[in-house]
Amino acid sequence: MLKAFTLIELLTVLAVIAILLTIVTSFAVNAVHQARATRVAMNLRNIRAAAESYVSVEKPPTQTNFDLNFLVSKSYLTSVQELAHYTLCHQKR
């Protein structure tokens, strides 16, 4: 006699697979958000380092505002493709 799976067994396996997919999907989404946040933090650190380097080396007497394109033109940053929406303001202390 041929033994086959019952409907209950098949539905149970499908339910377990669905639960596992839900868990894995939530971990994947969280990993993507964490990676994006890490990339933004790294970009901001690079911008800060470039701005501090510019101010340290050039010692601008009166310039208070500059943008990322200015830092690229002075070779303090290499690219602004991902950083185009950030703006820098240098405030006197």
HULIN-V738474 format. One record per pair of residues at least 12 apart in sequence whose ideal C-beta (glycine too) atoms are under 10 Angstrom apart, sorted by the first residue. I is the first residue (numbers start at 1). J is the second residue. D is the distance in whole Angstrom. If there is no record, write none. Layout:
I|J|D + I|J|D
//
This chain:
39|82|8 + 40|82|9 + 40|83|10 + 40|86|9 + 43|82|6 + 43|83|6 + 43|86|7 + 44|83|9 + 44|86|7 + 46|71|10 + 46|76|10 + 46|77|7 + 46|78|9 + 46|79|10 + 46|82|10 + 46|83|8 + 47|68|7 + 47|71|8 + 47|76|10 + 47|77|7 + 47|80|9 + 47|83|6 + 47|86|6 + 47|87|10 + 47|88|7 + 48|88|9 + 49|76|9 + 49|77|9 + 50|68|8 + 50|71|5 + 50|72|9 + 50|74|9 + 50|75|10 + 50|76|4 + 50|77|5 + 50|78|9 + 50|83|10 + 50|88|9 + 51|66|8 + 51|68|9 + 51|70|10 + 51|71|7 + 51|76|8 + 51|77|9 + 51|88|5 + 51|89|9 + 51|90|7 + 52|76|9 + 52|90|10 + 53|71|9 + 53|74|9 + 53|76|6 + 53|77|10 + 54|66|8 + 54|70|8 + 54|71|6 + 54|74|6 + 54|75|10 + 54|76|5 + 54|77|9 + 54|88|9 + 54|90|9 + 55|76|10 + 55|90|6 + 57|74|9 + 57|76|8 + 58|74|7 + 58|76|9 + 60|90|8 + 62|92|9 + 63|90|7 + 64|89|7 + 64|90|6 + 64|91|7 + 64|92|7 + 65|87|8 + 65|88|8 + 65|89|6 + 65|90|7 + 65|91|10 + 66|87|9 + 66|88|6 + 66|89|8 + 66|90|7 + 67|80|9 + 67|84|9 + 67|86|9 + 67|87|6 + 67|88|6 + 67|89|10 + 68|80|4 + 68|83|5 + 68|84|7 + 68|85|9 + 68|86|6 + 68|87|8 + 68|88|7 + 69|83|10 + 69|84|9 + 70|88|9 + 71|83|9 + 71|88|8
//
